[in-house]
């Protein structure tokens, strides 16, 4: 999964270069908020999953119940942001598919 995310980010590196350029319309602002929300929620999901792992972090005593709630909540929020991300970028995605044909 991490490889796919990194490949996606590498493929869309022009987006990161253009963040500080140009005017911010409502759509562009919403896209940025969705992307930042997706990034943060995925980060929290990954970190909480690492803390839940009994094998890799035996010495850290964090309540598994609380961490489990954080992990489940952040994964649901990640899915919501992923859906919003796909919704806001579906036209670009379909245009990219047409170029492949």
N, C-alpha and C positions, 0 to 999 in steps of 0.2 A: 504494500500500500504506500509506504514511504517513497519507493522508487517512482510510482505513478504520479504522486503529488509533485515530486521534484522534477520529473519530466514535464508535467503540465506547467509548472512555474517557469522552467527553462524555455519551453515553447512560447510562452506569453511574456517574455522578458521586456518586450516593447512597452507593455502596460506599465511596468514599474518605472521605466525611463520617462514616461509621459505623465506620471502622477502630479508632478509639480508644474507642468506646462499647461497652458490654455485656461479657458474659463470653466468654472464648475457649474454645470446645469443641474437641475433637479435629478435627472437620470444618472448623471455622472456621480453626484453626491451619494445617491442611494446605492449605486454599484460599489463605491468605495466603502460605505458603511457595512454592506453585506460581506464584502471581501475581508475586511478587518474582523468582523464578527466571526466569520468562518475560521480565520487564522487563530484567533484567541480560543474559540471553543475547541478546535482540534488540538491545540497546544495543551489545554487543560485536560482533555480526554487522554492524551498520550502520557502526560505527567502523572495523572491520577492512576492510570493503568500500571505505570511503573511502580508507584507506591503500593499498589495492591498486590504486586508480584511478591510472593513469599520467598521465592528462590533468590532473586537478585538483591533484595534489601531486607535481609533478616534482622539486621541490627537496628533498624528504624522502627520505633513503636508508635505507629499512627493507628487510631481506631479504624478497623476495617469497615465497620458499619457506616461511619461518616464518609470515609473515602469511597465506599461503594456507592453511596448516594450521590456524591460529587461526580463520580465516574459515569453513572447512569444518566444523571441530569445533563452533564456536558455532552454526552454522546447523542442524546435526543436533540439538544440545542444544535449540535453540529449537523445533524441530519436536516433540521429545519433550515439552517443557513445554507447547506448544500443545495437543497431544493430551491431556495431563493436565488442562489448563485446560478444554478442551471436555468432558472426562469429568466433572469436578467441577461444571460449571455446566449440563449438558445438560437437567436438569429445568426450570431457570429459562428456558432457551432455548425449550423445547417449550411452556411455559406462555405465553411471549410470542407464539409463533406462533399459538396457539389464540385469543389476544385479537385478532389481526389478521383472523381469519376472520369 
